[in-house]
Amino acid sequence: MPDQAVWKPFRDFVIRIEQTGENRYRVRGRTHDNREATTTFESPFGDKDLKIFLLTVGQPRRTVRRGRVPQPVRETEVFGRALFDAALSGAVGQLFASARHDAFLGNYGLRVQLRLSGAPHLVNLPWEFLFDGRDFLALLPDTPVVRYLDLERPPRPMRVTPPLNMLVTISAPTDLQRLDVEEEREKLQEALQAMEPDKRPHIQFTPNAQLATLQRTLRHARLRGNPFHIWHYIGHGGYDPDQRSSFLVFTTRSGAPERVDGFQLGTLFGGYPEIRLAVLNACEGARSDTEDPFAGVAAALVEKGVPAVIGMQFEISDEVAARLSAEFYTALAEGLPVDAALTEARRAVFFMPNWLEWATPVLFMRTPDGQLFDLAERAAPREAPADKKPSRGAPAVDDAALERLWIDASAAYYTDNWAEAVDRLERIVAARQSYRSAATRLETARRMLRCASAYDDGCRAMEQGDWRSAVALLSEVAEADADFRDVQRKLQEARRQARLAELYEEATLLSQAGHWQAVIRVFDRLHALTPDYPDPDDLQRRAADQIEAGERQAQAKRLYRDGIEAIDRGDWAAAEQALGGVEAIAPGFESTEALLQRVRRELQAAYPPRLVTYLAAEPEVIDEGGSLTWRLQVHNAGQADLRDVFVMRDRTAVEGPLSLAAGEARMFTFRSTFTAAGQKSRTMHVTGETERGVEVTSSVTATATVRSKPKRTTRARDRVSASISIEPETATVVAGRHLTWTVIVRNDGTVDLRRLTLERDSREIETFMLAPGQERRFTSQSRYTTPGVKEKVVSISGSAANGKRIFEADVGSVEVLPSESRRSTATPGTAPGTKLASAATFREYMKSLGRQHRSAPCPLCGVELSNFVKHYDKMHAGEPGPVPAGFSPSSASKSQKAPSPSAPAPTYRDRLKQFARDHRGEMIACPVCGVPVSTDNLLRHYDRQHPGAVGSQPVSGSAPAGRSSQRAQAPAQSPATAYREELKAAIKEFGPDDYVYCPLCETTLKASNLIRHYDKVHPGEYRT
């Protein structure tokens, strides 16, 4: 270590640059005593300016004529001054000037640390040319310029006994511009010969430039106990614009070029923490592009653990390369910090004819003080004896002494005291080389001593949480002796912890980049390895919050758009509902407040007093045991003030009595905690009355999802089961009356059912999910006008959380009786003055109602509605209905000239439908495929198996003999009917919750659902 009285200590001045916009940047300056300043600037250089400058200063200078001195390059001073004025202007420049003054008074150096990770577009600028108007900062011993990477666990100086060991790799691929390997070797050796012998590093060259050879050489050196400290690369580099990464060129076994990027090379050196310095020297190709091919590799090596990396941003001449290497390695061997050593080398180059090349080296560093090595005093060399006579103080060793040494060595050997064993065996071998098996045992003891040392270092690294170093050290031990102590167990644990640390580091980087969904995926992998892995930075919660905030923002955008569209068409009620939802989930969103005021003014003028409520859960998805907030917005959307307003939950008032002025809105919040998973709903009722005693009520319901906490279960314990039932299964109704159907879906299994799709009569109704034990109910109304037996088929399909598919179905039937007024002259099911119109005419009537009225009850089901056509298409599609006696589609047309639409020609499916009505209960052969099928299931079979196909005319009695075609006569039992009865009798032996296999398709389902499954999936099929 250099004497501090001779060499000044250094303190840091940090310059952190971050991009804030296109070509705009923010600079933060900070001194060692935490004084800070901030300023902004725009990049003074475009790509064209930078390319011109690089071509000016970066041209090849391999041959320099004797006596040729380059003229002063004004461009470098102008360029460096522009960099200085951009990064060190304003408050940051004043802080830097103050810090330099303090350094002068305190007699210490000021290290300029450039931290450019937040401005990747500025990394390739040659910052080493920083010029304050009088001096280049990088040439002053007091202000070295380094590019610093702020990473965790900065390295400490390594204790090394000189000389330093340097490994050199010279890459000369066959397909690129060839390098003379021997010439490059001689140049480097000549450069190092200029150093003092006691400071000269011990140099070794790899036999070739294969990556595997480099790895093998590093490993063998460590196992010999003489690891390398410096790696020096001479060869080619490049930048891949498609992959957006730089690389070095190594060679394959055949000598062809092989690209190795910074991540691969950093991974290799990450296992050898004794490599403290890497020097990357490109020998061919001047830099004429804005991409520095070595910047990416250098930064990757530093990120992977190499404390310091020096790259060449321009091509360097032979004379400068030799002088630079000699001065740099000499200063480094004298114990100078790496940045100070590079400054000394720059200054040496500055006084050469090619003086512009002083800015060619670029230093990337992660060590805080630049100190790479803690150099111990070299032990004085031992002088060999002049003859075989023992020297004074070292008497000759006789056989008895050798025997005692051998016994001591054996005792130490068999008790794993390797240091003592090595000492005793070395003394035996020094006295008598061939004594017993001392030489062989000495080699084994040395190997085991290295293993023990590496094992202890690996254990210490595990205690300190340095998992990468622990993996590297323990891997060496396992490679040397796989059975050494418990190295395999510790190595497995170190690798697992290293993987966990790497995943958490990835999560940290992803969170900094704002990729929150990826953060959640990384934590899923983390918890799969270790469920209770700590999260000190609370990344998972932050990611979940950000995702939830994004979903709320997206929902607010959708509601805001719906509100604008409702305003455009004058639907003020829908506009207030949508914009009120925006205000509830995202207060202050764009112009919501102003639009709501206008909408409510319109509503007050157009509608009687009314209450509008909106309820939202925040968040909408929580875990078991979590809490959420219900936000209820109550708005008096009428033009009269309301009094005695009560907010009720479960028939219990939780707020009130209150008063609400016309147009006034209030927000209420309630907290809920749920301990069981599933869909949770909350219904709130609001009541009030006007000054005249008119009662106003409103109800609103919102749902939230409670997720199950992850449990460590196996697939063998998972049970996938669901049931669907329709009520009533059978019913009787008079033609023209309404019937309410209730569909009940329940998750009877132990795993979540995701994305269940409910279908009614082959039409998709709703998609939802069910937690274990959860139940959903759906209701709908149907109005039947034609006497006969009608069926309602419902089914669910989807998948469970473990990937298993599920399908269940149920069928309900209703007998429609003729109306009592059928004999009268009036049309059945209609009121006086009305007539029963076809589905197409009734839909036109519903459309005319929507144009004439803002809201009115549905003529079929009585539900109050505002969108008549949408309600008809969803709830009563294809049903006829009552219209005024004088109504016709042409009278409802705006133009009064459009002819009434003619009835479409019947399709093949219509003919099948009519045939099925005329021959109900018969078994026939399908006119398309010939499969026996009941006429009751003919249309269902056609829609599932032959949609759109055209077959022959169906023939009554075309099924196999045994079933009569006469409706009045009881049909004989067919094989399929007999098989169905057998199934029905067989399931009586099982309980309602028992599971069975369908004998036709081997689907697993409840015994109580087997007959419904047969009627839905296998109508008319049987097995002998």
Secondary structure, DSSP 8 states (H G I E B T S, - for coil): ---TTTS--EEEEEEEEEEEETTEEEEEEE-TT--EEEEEEE-S--HHHHHHHHHHH-S--S---TT------HHHHHHHHHHHHHHS-HHHHHHHHHHHHHHHHHT-EEEEEEEEEE-GGGTTS-GGG-B-SS-BGGGSTT--EEEE---SS----EEE-SS-EEEEEE---SSS----HHHHHHHHHHHHHTS-TTT--EEEE-SS--HHHHHHHHHHHHHTT----EEEEEE-EEEETTTTEEEEEEE-TTS-EEEEEHHHHHHHHHT-TT--EEEEEE-S----SSS-TTHHHHHHHHHTT-SEEEEESS---HHHHHHHHHHHHHHHHTT--HHHHHHHHHHHHHTSTTGGGGG-EEEEE--SS---EEE----------SSSS--TT-----HHHHHHHHHHHHHHHHTT-HHHHHHHHHHHHHH-TTSTTHHHHHHHHHHHHHHHHHHHHHHHHHHTT-HHHHHHHHHHHHHH-TTSTTHHHHHHHHHHHHHHHHHHHHHHHHHHHT-HHHHHHHHHHHHHH-TT---TT-HHHHHHHHHHHHHHHHHHHHHHHHHHHHHHTT-HHHHHHHHHHHHHHSTT-TTHHHHHHHHHHHHHHHS-S-EEEEEEEESSEEETT-EEEEEEEEEE-SSS-EEEEEEEETTEEEEEEEEE-TT-EEEEEEEEE--S-EEEEEEEEEEEEETT--EEEEEEEEEEEEE-------GGG----EEEEEE-SEEEEETT-EEEEEEEEEE-SSS-EEEEEEEETTEEEEEEEE-TT-EEEEEEEEE--S-EEEEEEEEEEEEETTS-EEEEEEEEEEEEE--GGGGSSS-TT--TTEEEE-HHHHHHHHHHHHHH-SSEE-TTT--EES-HHHHHHHHSTT--EEEETT--HHHHSSSS-S---------HHHHHHHHHHHTTT-EEE-TTT--EEEGGGHHHHHHHH-TT-------TT-S-SSS---SSS-----HHHHHHHHHHHHGGGS-TT-EEE-TTT--EEEGGGHHHHHHHH-TT----
